[in-house]
Amino acid sequence: MDLTDKQPDFTTYSLRELEDALSHINKDAYPERVEIIIQEIASRESDFSAQEDEFIPIKEQLHPNWFIRYWKGQVSLPMSYWGVGLATVMLIYAISYLVERGIEASTDTWQLGAYIIVLYVFIITTVVWQSVGLFRTARKHPLRTGDSGWATVAIFMLGIGLVSFTFEMYRTGVPIIKGGIQLLINNNKYPATEFRVINEGKDLELIGRIELGSDKRLNEQLTINPKITRIHLHSEGGRLVAANRMADTIKQHNLDTYVKAECASACTLLYLAGSNRLLATTGKLKFHAPGFGGLSAHNVEELGSALQSAYERTNMPEWFIKKIMQTPNESLWIPTQEELLKAKVVTEIVNPDEYPLSGLGPESAITVEGVESGLLTQDYMQAMKEYDTEAYQRAVEININGMLAGKSRNQISREFQDLLYVERLPIYLRIGSDEAVVQYWLSQIDHMKELRNDFPLACASFAFPGDIPSEKHYGNEGVISAEQEAKDLAAIEALIRSINAQPPNIDKATQKGLVKEVLSKLKDRNADFVNVVASAKDFVDKPSLLCDASIALNEGFVSFDIKTSGQLLRSFSLLE
């Protein structure tokens, strides 16, 4: 008997071995064996299916507390992934909203820090609880259902979510938490905002950084000083929360806003709240994306949403807001006046000399020493301090009182001009030396010549002040070069330094003869000049003729030798 023909015991074969035997057996030579193998394979598959149908899930003793039950993975995978996942997201949004409202209502910087820490502690705790519970649920899901497919997907998605969360925490969360801790522990406050009421109670000046509490002080100032209609802003910025509150207050009181020097960062929100938004030719508005904890909203969009919304509420154009939000927090964008007008950020560009003087710092910074240090940069003021102490002290008082009261630079200048030119100059001309008097007169002739082409009536006002309309007088009209102004002041300095209690003078008869000689020379130059001198008011409609006659007349007064001209000019002052 051939041993190779012995019937194999296919019941001892594994399913793989049976399938291998079926694929290699000679089906024509051993049809009976083929049938046995097929039956055995069918039997094995039937047994495996039966085993699957008989799957017995694990049994767990559920914890009575649902939150601990979730933490242990004792809830279903759909509930854990979808139900708890969505509920967690909604809860975080709700808590974030409440924290945001709390921040907006904060009255101190430590409260800002506390709210930030509370928010992030809640977020981290919630994410850890939700992630651990989901992972444990996914691990147990195959033991409960016999299916590992959805469990694998859930764990994979959880991994992606945790990587994303960890990255965002490293990128933004950690710096914000550090900033919150600094606010909470160090109570990191800016110096107190200074307020100064000026211009007879009509203007309010804000100086310094904007901090929590600045909004309350602004309200107090407006309550105490109900006549205020305009606020001057001199600030580098500060807390966005306080700035939003102050902007609302400015709107409620319908105030105009004005910037003479600089208004930056959060300060611009106050400026934009103005009914009329005035910017001095010397002023600058400076913008950038907000920042916190070393982060900048130009590359962390979430940080800038509050400021962007605030700008959008002012109807600022989109292109302007986009430029602001693209500017890093550590930089500043200073738009041109043309850009500011185009964006309607600024209502009007104004001359700062016509507005109450501000930007000098707190009232304590406005001192006599400071005023004097400015005045004494001028040589003629040094001469006044040395030779006319009374006038010098009055000049100091005019300046310091004007600064403290918030008068305009033009107002202060007019008061000083009255002191110098109306009160003191006639005295200096009466007691100055011949050389100094003539030098001053020559500077005035050059002064008139500069005004001749563009401001002939201002030129004529030197010789015929009573006949020229006051609005056309030099000081109200006309501009001279810096070189000519320096020449005028140098002549005044020389005049002050030359004063003598009893200078030599001429009698009336001599004066009359010299004037007659001047008029004769004037007639020889132009017969109309004499008519102008006789009745200047009749020639106001001929301003160039008036100016030429004025120049010629004064040139006649200095056409003699210095001694004679000096005494003649001095005699005019003695007659006043």
Sequence and secondary structure as in RCSB ss.txt:
>XXXX:A:sequence
MDLTDKQPDFTTYSLRELEDALSHINKDAYPERVEIIIQEIASRESDFSAQEDEFIPIKEQLHPNWFIRYWKGQV
SLPMSYWGVGLATVMLIYAISYLVERGIEASTDTWQLGAYIIVLYVFIITTVVWQSVGLFRTARKHPLRTGDSGW
ATVAIFMLGIGLVSFTFEMYRTGVPIIKGGIQLLINNNKYPATEFRVINEGKDLELIGRIELGSDKRLNEQLTIN
PKITRIHLHSEGGRLVAANRMADTIKQHNLDTYVKAECASACTLLYLAGSNRLLATTGKLKFHAPGFGGLSAHNV
EELGSALQSAYERTNMPEWFIKKIMQTPNESLWIPTQEELLKAKVVTEIVNPDEYPLSGLGPESAITVEGVESGL
LTQDYMQAMKEYDTEAYQRAVEININGMLAGKSRNQISREFQDLLYVERLPIYLRIGSDEAVVQYWLSQIDHMKE
LRNDFPLACASFAFPGDIPSEKHYGNEGVISAEQEAKDLAAIEALIRSINAQPPNIDKATQKGLVKEVLSKLKDR
NADFVNVVASAKDFVDKPSLLCDASIALNEGFVSFDIKTSGQLLRSFSLLE
>XXXX:A:secstr
  GGGS   GGGS HHHHHHHHHHS TTT HHHHHHHHHHHHHHHHHHHHHHHT         SSHHHHHHTT S
 HHIIIIIIHHHHHHHHHHHHHHHHHHHHT  SHHHHHHHHHHHHHHHHHHHHHHHHHHHHHHHHHHHHHS  HH
HHHHHHHHHHHHHHHHHHIIIIIHHHHHHHHHHHHH       EEEEETTTTEEEEES B TTHHHHHHHHHHH 
TT  EEEEEB  B HHHHHHHHHHHHHTT EEEESSEEETTHHHHHHT SSEEEETT EEEB   EETTEETTT 
GGGGHHHHHHHHHTT  HHHHHHHHTS TTS B   HHHHHHTTS SEEE GGGSB   S SGGG  HHHHHHHH
TTSHHHHHHHHH HHHHHHHHHHHHHHHHHT BHHHHHHHHHIIIIIIIHHHHHHHS HHHHHHHHHHHHHHHHH
HTTT HHHHHTTT TTTS GGGSBTTB    HHHHHHHHHHHHHHHHT  SS     HHHHHHHHHHHHHHHHHH
 HHHHHHHH GGGGTT HHHHHHHHHHHHHHHTSS HHHHHHHHHHHHHH 
